[in-house]
Amino acid sequence: MASTAGEVRALLSSLRSAYAATPTKLKIIDLYVAYAICTALIQVIYMAIVGSFPFNAFLSGFLSSVGTAVLAVCLRMQVNPKNKEFKELPLERAFADFVLANLVLHLVIMNFLG
Amino acid sequence: MASRSVGAFGSILASVILLLIGVLAFSIRLFSVIKYESVIHEFDPYFNFRVTQYLSKHGIYDFWNWFDDRTWYPLGRVIGGTVYPGLTLTAGFMWWLVNSLNIPLSVETVCVFTAPVFSANASWATFLLTREVKGTGAGLAAAALIAMVPSYMSRSVAGSYDNEAVAIFALIFTFYLYIKTLNTGSLFYAILNALAYFYMVCSWGGYTFIINLIPMHVLLCIATGRYSANLYIAYAPLVILGTLLAALVPVVGFNAVMTSEHFASFLVLVIIHVVALAYHVKRLLTPRMYKVAVTLVIMVGMVGAITLGAILVTLVAASPTKGWSGRSLSLLDPTYASKYIPIIASVSEHQPPTWPSYFMDINVLAFLVPAGIIACFLPLSDSSSFVVLYLVTAAYFSGVMVRLMLVLAPAACILSGIALSEVFTTFTRSLKYHAPLPPPQGSQDMIKDKEFLQTQLSTLNSTINDKAKETPGDKGGKEELKERSSKRSRKKEKEREVSQKATDVDKKKRLLGLPFEASALGIVLLVILGSFYVVHCVWAAAEAYSAPSIVLTSHTGDGGLHVFDDFREAYAWLRHNTEEDDKVASWWDYGYQTTAMANRTVIVDNNTWNNTHIATVGTAMSSPEKQAWEIFQSLDVKYVFVVFGGLVGYPSDDINKFLWMVRIGGGVFPHIKEPDYLRDGTYRIDAQATPTMLNCLMYKLSYYRFADSSMDGKGYDRVRRTEIGKKNFKLTHFEEVFTTHHWMVRIYKLKSPRNLIRGKTKRKGKLAAKAPKSVSSKKQPRKNPF
């Protein structure tokens, strides 16, 4: 157990140090993803407490936060300098795609909100 | 320079070919308009046509909120919530667009020609899809094949105004955008993919095929180690946005998140996130640390996964069908429908196909598809593995239901296009290398060298053999000779090596090429194969799939054409000779046509959403006259009609469908027992038939006055090929009001409630006797307004 605890601590410290080395741009995107996931979790807990009566309202809210998190992850993949397959993709194009995707997502959400 | 102009010429040629393919796809579907008239076919298209008429007349808000009270009397039907709106909205939009440009096309014309227009679009979408997989040549071949393939043509001739006309286009287009996103990794195409998927959900219930095939493909890619960022970008936004868009369509609604058909997509979404995280962490950490992380996650995650799995399993097992809808379950378990849902089992399109129907429907492609599968494996990419997976699943589903051969057709065309393109490439390459061009530089010298060396070697051998016995003194000379010749040969060898390397590549290509005659013959044979395919497709379009089934034809003895227009005659009679709100009862096959053409309220129609209601009508048809009259009276029915083919030999009449009436009715009302109608296990209507059969309403309504009106008085039924059993009988509760020209539709009216208190009236006196008489006299003038 002690060895595993030590290993876990080593693992966590190596994770932390490796993560600290990522560029700031990506850390901002990660922060946004974490925020969106937290919002989704809060909505699920609220639904569990209060009940799911306007189910389309819950579904649209939940899927809006999860959707924007997923799109931010896609943006992060496209912007990450370590990804070889996206070397020729200009950053502005990736961000423009992200904005357009969010626009479409939220248009649909507002329609479904009821 | 030459290659650029060749490239430009090639792309212009490709565009011209695509345009011609579109024209071909449109025109080959026009046989029914040429042979018969511009009329809507079959049964379901009439409902779609009626809905489109309503949409064009009242606008889109009234269309969404429409409650139809002219069908399923007295239940009605919520049209806005139970119809897939894609087709009607598309046709309505085209009609509005054309009319706003002041081209006066009627709604019916637009509806009839929607399917050919969208089949041209489908061929272009197939070109785009196959180009993403294998290149332009394969794309053109696949587009040409799908423009003509009989299976797709059968559901998209001019006049077949059904969901599949636009749904197949939406299917191929969605797949194209998915492959494009997979190849480019662009979020823009991912959004377009989700929107195309939305159009597919609007159009057809078969969208569940897409939302299960794409997760299967993602799982396949992950399992074979081909996970990449492109895969995540292609899949995750599609699921989120796609589920949301699917929930927007009223027919699907919350089923998008609650039924088992969609669970696969959510499961694979979770899996792909786990895999993405694993890859990301693997890149961050050293291998040792990664192993520690993996063991830790597995230990912790196992507990969580087991609890989550237990919750999910109990939720799913609580519903009796495990969350799947009846139709999907009958696809997975082909025997399900015949055991539990006789209505689904009774539709002829839902039966498994026979072997000949494969050769009828996809013809030559059945041979080319395996070659295409092999071509997809050299080399294997994400897109080619997707196409192979699509074919395999479509082949399985087409084996379950003949209607789903339609989904197999695009896959077969894509793979055959790939195969044809690869074969043609090989053959033409072989031809090119055997063409009479000047041979490469070193070859002639090479040949000369070979001969020189050979002569050298032979002389050496002979000299060595001859002088082997000679004295060593001579050997020096011989050795010198040998050395000199060997030096010369070594120099020649070096030269040979250099020139050989230049010609080695060429030689390899030549070796890969087939002999000239073989490749020329191969090309000729392939062209002949293609011509067989074209001839078959045109034959299928002209003869097999162009029948509108509302108008029948046959050839008279002297070669003329005899037209049977009985159905429209009957509906026109109903439209002009009955009251506006009279209810008409018939078997559910004719419901849509009755509401669309006769404009009368029906009891059951082709939507078949209420099994009990259909069973009620089936029971009424199987019962004796009095009980049937009572059932129909309780439903406010005024007119009943049956379709009878015995006089002309029309095989799809109601007597042949009678077994389903008995089975469906017997499924809900236990007093209808199938063995009562069977003699030796078959349904018979001749003298050997059971008394229950000879007394049931269907028999009586079909054969009333049939024996008297035939020339020999015997009543020979041409479809069943026997004389009928009970010949001269009278109807007590129904009266015949109309029989069409060829006796194909026979319309009866329910007699008003009989005066049942005959005996008691005399005792009660004249008061009671007067009342019914006045009622019946009042009814007399209202009977026949014309």
Chai-1 contact restraints between the chains, C-beta under 6 A:
chainA,res_idxA,chainB,res_idxB,connection_type,confidence,min_distance_angstrom,max_distance_angstrom,comment,restraint_id
A,E7,B,V292,contact,1.0,0.0,6.0,A-B,restraint_1
A,L11,B,M289,contact,1.0,0.0,6.0,A-B,restraint_2
A,L11,B,V292,contact,1.0,0.0,6.0,A-B,restraint_3
A,L11,B,A293,contact,1.0,0.0,6.0,A-B,restraint_4
A,S14,B,L285,contact,1.0,0.0,6.0,A-B,restraint_5
A,S14,B,M289,contact,1.0,0.0,6.0,A-B,restraint_6
A,A18,B,L284,contact,1.0,0.0,6.0,A-B,restraint_7
A,L63,B,I240,contact,1.0,0.0,6.0,A-B,restraint_8
A,L63,B,L244,contact,1.0,0.0,6.0,A-B,restraint_9
A,G67,B,I240,contact,1.0,0.0,6.0,A-B,restraint_10
A,V70,B,A236,contact,1.0,0.0,6.0,A-B,restraint_11
A,V70,B,P237,contact,1.0,0.0,6.0,A-B,restraint_12
A,V70,B,I240,contact,1.0,0.0,6.0,A-B,restraint_13
A,C74,B,L187,contact,1.0,0.0,6.0,A-B,restraint_14
A,C74,B,I233,contact,1.0,0.0,6.0,A-B,restraint_15
A,M77,B,A229,contact,1.0,0.0,6.0,A-B,restraint_16
A,N83,B,A229,contact,1.0,0.0,6.0,A-B,restraint_17
A,D97,B,L187,contact,1.0,0.0,6.0,A-B,restraint_18
A,D97,B,F188,contact,1.0,0.0,6.0,A-B,restraint_19
A,A101,B,L187,contact,1.0,0.0,6.0,A-B,restraint_20
A,A101,B,I191,contact,1.0,0.0,6.0,A-B,restraint_21
A,V104,B,I191,contact,1.0,0.0,6.0,A-B,restraint_22
A,L105,B,L241,contact,1.0,0.0,6.0,A-B,restraint_23
A,V108,B,L244,contact,1.0,0.0,6.0,A-B,restraint_24
A,F112,B,L248,contact,1.0,0.0,6.0,A-B,restraint_25
